[in-house]
Amino acid sequence: MQTQERKRVDELKNEIAVAGGVDTVRDRRMLDERGFDEFVERQCGRFYAQRMGRPSLAPGRYFRLLLIGYFEGIDSERGIAWRAADSLALRSFLGVGLNQMPPCGG
């Protein structure tokens, strides 16, 4: 990863950590303003096959799920999915509507 991009990732990580974990409204706005989803897609693009298996999660959504797990101390994908399904705030953070199932990540 390039030095400038590494610095950008570290700044985002530090801002979320200093704030004491995931504040869904503030953090979603911050990630959206800084183009987090597009940045992650560029970084992970070469690892995604065009036509192989079932469609995968968008990289931005997957990393948002990982942030939830990290800051809430959940170490399993099932646990993260259950927590996301149970919380309206986390659904908003992930961009998932009430009529949709949150992604499980795996």
C-alpha positions, -999 to 999 in steps of 0.1 A, spaced: 0 0 0 13 34 -8 25 57 20 -2 83 15 -30 56 15 -15 40 46 -16 73 63 -52 78 53 -62 44 67 -43 51 100 -61 85 104 -95 69 99 -87 42 124 -74 66 150 -104 90 146 -129 61 153 -108 47 182 -104 82 199 -142 86 197 -146 54 217 -159 30 191 -186 31 165 -209 60 166 -230 50 136 -242 84 124 -209 103 129 -187 74 116 -209 66 85 -208 103 76 -171 105 81 -164 73 60 -188 85 33 -172 120 31 -137 105 28 -147 80 1 -141 49 22 -161 25 1 -144 36 -31 -110 35 -15 -115 -1 -2 -129 -12 -36 -97 1 -53 -75 -17 -28 -94 -50 -29 -104 -51 -66 -78 -75 -78 -89 -101 -53 -125 -102 -66 -133 -126 -94 -157 -114 -121 -176 -147 -125 -169 -172 -98 -193 -185 -73 -220 -164 -56 -218 -126 -56 -196 -113 -28 -201 -84 -4 -190 -50 -15 -156 -45 1 -167 -13 19 -196 -31 35 -174 -60 45 -149 -37 62 -177 -19 80 -188 -53 94 -152 -59 105 -152 -25 122 -183 -34 141 -168 -67 153 -136 -50 163 -151 -21 183 -179 -43 199 -155 -72 208 -172 -97 185 -149 -122 170 -172 -143 148 -189 -135 116 -221 -150 129 -219 -129 160 -214 -97 139 -243 -106 116 -266 -113 146 -256 -79 162 -261 -61 129 -295 -77 125 -305 -67 161 -295 -30 159 -312 -3 138 -282 20 143 -258 -7 129 -282 -13 100 -279 24 91 -241 22 94 -241 -7 70 -267 9 46 -292 -19 51 -329 -12 51 -355 -28 75 -367 -51 48 -332 -65 41 -311 -90 60 -277 -77 70 -248 -95 53 -231 -122 72 -196 -116 58 -188 -152 50 
